[in-house]
């Protein structure tokens, strides 16, 4: 018998059937949302609210033994933004778990899981006074409760969050859980929302945990961008809710983004990527004690910090030239406008030659206003301020490796140094400069640090470039002058002066002296084929000098130096002959038989004598023996040792710089310097401090 084919085409449901299904679905969702609610439940919520309002918590702990109370309290934690935070802390959470032995009900546990995912790393903000992390304590309790959870009697038709977490919670829960989940999603080729649903966490995709997961996807996008390219993910990463989300360990998503950008940018980041870095983390050229520096830059490491500082040299130069040009236009000074192109060519040429390693921009108040008026919100770079007669000027310090420059916008010479002219130019602790700082104090400090090195201060007239080139050439430093002059200036220069003759024996910059009393003549590289190394003067403290006989003259009269050094050698021998009685007092134990301690000052360098600048100058020798000196230093408080270490590393700095870095009140720093440390530290004419030679040697030996 032949039957007609079955019509399998889908038909449309009657309109009434669809309406009924819609009502049923809405009712099911309503019932699910009210599960566990009742008049008794509402009354329990009212009880907790009243206790919080009045501050009377009589019987509160006993109340928590009831299942209904536990459910009501966790509901308040989750849904009441006013009462919930006031009742949520580590102590109360532990009390609840203890009162609900042997385990929580499923509804209460579900609410605790929702609480964990909803607030995640921000849970700790709700109990900042606790010694333990609220998030970590809640996470530990959730793990423990999941282990106690019995297997369900019936298999659910949809993924159950508690069952999934019992199986996968070991990697889903924890600060690095979002990173693990993001990697899992990428490996499976899935969508994040679908993965949340598969683990029964569909309703939590908009939680803080979900936000952190999405932040990890932003990082993956960042890794795939063409270097310098813009993408909307950059704007997302600038949001504090994203940049401050946890990543790995103590690092945040913002730290990971900065590392990716800095490592991929190479030597020349685009303006887009550079702006992203400055908008997220700010300029790294600020005091190391600054909260912003500690929060964003310190975790990135010194190499990345220096890399970004190098990039910003171009920005400093741009702002400086902008300020100079604008001042010339606004002032109407024809001479300044006429000189500007030459200065711009010179400074930009140094950058194009790759000579500039580091810069420090300084702007007076009027110059700041001018720059901000022109560039507006584009100005993200950090600069030092200038006061007094420098209020309307701009200045810039340039570290060019073999030489250093300090250049001003107008009514200011260009200063050329052969070494870094003191720590102030690179110390971001000092953020205010005056005309005296740049023209008097800086040369003075330079001469104390490098007594034998010359410097040049050149007025900007028609021959200023030649004077700079000649000074560098006389000291064995050659530069490509064609790149530092315009084509017309270069042809004129060659016709009038020819190419500068650079000395073949380049000046060697000696180590900076920590005391102006120590005099060291600069060395020069020997001429090819000469025996200059045999006759070149030795810097005190160098390896070569240390190996020479103590009686051999160095930079002072032979008789004076030999007398001082022989006296110290005799003192060391006397201490050595006395045995090791002092070491027990210093270190609290007898010397090891197999590795006996040497006398405390037997290994001290010969610089314990402060050498005078000339044979006729008075000699200053510490009266304490090495053992006594070490004993005095070991009895100092920790704060005093910290101050000594600071000035050992930063000689010539003022007390306020140490106060900023060490986060010790300036009054306490001054009290230590003029009190317990007065024997070991000394102040120079510029009111800077340093550690004396003998004390420095003992400090480095006992507290390296």
Secondary structure by P-SEA (a helix, b strand, c coil): ccccccccccccccaaaaaaaaaaaaaaaaaaaaccccaaaaaaaaaaaaaaaaccccccccccccaaaaaaaaaaacccaaaaaaaccaaaaaaaaaaacccccaaaaaaaaaaaaacccccccccccccccaaaaaaaaaaaaaaaccccccccccccaaaaaaaccccccccaaaaaaaaaaaaacccaaaaaaaaccccccccaaaaaaaaaaaaaaaaacccccccaaaaaaaccccccccccccccaaaaaaaaaaaaccccccaaaaaaaaaacccccccccccccccccccccaaaaaaaaaaaaaaaaaaaaaaaaaaaaaaccaaaaaaaaaaaaaaaaaaaacccccbbbbbcaaaaaaaaaaccccccbbbbbbccccccbbbbbbbcccbbbbbbcccbbbbbbcccccccccccccccccccccccaaaaaaaaacccbbbbbbcccccaaaaaaaaaaaacccccccccccaaaaaaaaaccccbbbbccccccccccccccbbbbbbccccccccccccccccccccccccccccccccccaaaaaaaaaaaaaaaaaaaaaccaaaaaacccccccccccccccccccccccccccccccbbbbccccaaaaaaaaaaccaaaaaaaaaaaacccccaaaaaaaacccaaaaaaaaacccccccccccccbbbbcaaaaaaaaaacc
